[in-house]
Amino acid sequence: MNEEKTFKISGNRRLAEASGLVLSKSKKLYDTLCNENATVEEIKNAILEKKKAAHQFYRETEIQWPF
């Protein structure tokens, strides 16, 4: 599935940026895992990027990213 959707988040800019980043990295990880041609290295990189974004999200919100 290759849909490109955009939306606007209003409110605290740092919270919005952290939310957008972790959503984007989570989707990238999902897409990579669904790609039958993805290499182990690509999967590992997607996991690391999502973990970093989830950590940033936690620092901003003190809420653990559930995905």
C-alpha positions in Angstrom: 0.0 0.0 0.0 1.6 3.2 -1.1 -0.8 6.0 0.0 0.4 9.5 0.7 -1.7 11.4 3.1 -1.1 14.7 4.8 -2.7 16.3 7.8 -2.0 19.2 10.1 -1.3 18.9 13.9 -1.9 22.0 15.9 -0.6 22.9 19.3 2.9 22.6 20.8 5.4 22.6 18.0 7.9 20.2 19.6 5.1 17.7 20.5 3.7 17.9 16.9 7.2 17.4 15.4 7.9 14.4 17.8 4.5 12.9 17.0 5.0 13.3 13.2 8.5 11.9 13.3 7.5 8.8 15.3 4.4 8.2 13.1 6.6 8.5 10.0 9.3 6.1 11.3 6.7 3.6 12.5 5.2 3.6 9.0 8.6 3.2 7.4 9.3 0.2 9.7 6.0 -1.4 8.8 6.6 -0.9 5.1 10.0 -2.3 5.3 8.8 -5.4 7.2 6.1 -5.9 4.6 8.6 -5.7 1.7 9.6 -9.2 0.7 12.8 -7.8 -0.9 14.0 -5.9 2.2 17.4 -6.9 3.5 18.1 -7.6 7.2 20.3 -4.4 7.2 17.3 -2.3 6.0 15.1 -3.8 8.6 17.7 -3.2 11.4 18.1 0.4 10.3 14.3 1.0 10.2 14.0 -0.5 13.7 16.8 1.8 15.0 15.3 4.9 13.4 11.8 4.1 14.9 13.4 3.5 18.4 15.2 6.8 18.2 11.9 8.6 17.2 10.0 6.8 20.0 12.6 7.9 22.5 12.3 11.5 21.4 8.5 11.2 21.6 8.9 9.9 25.2 11.2 12.8 26.1 8.5 15.3 24.9 5.4 13.6 26.2 6.5 11.0 28.9 4.3 8.6 27.0 5.7 5.3 25.7 5.1 5.0 22.0 2.8 1.9 21.7 3.9 0.7 18.2 
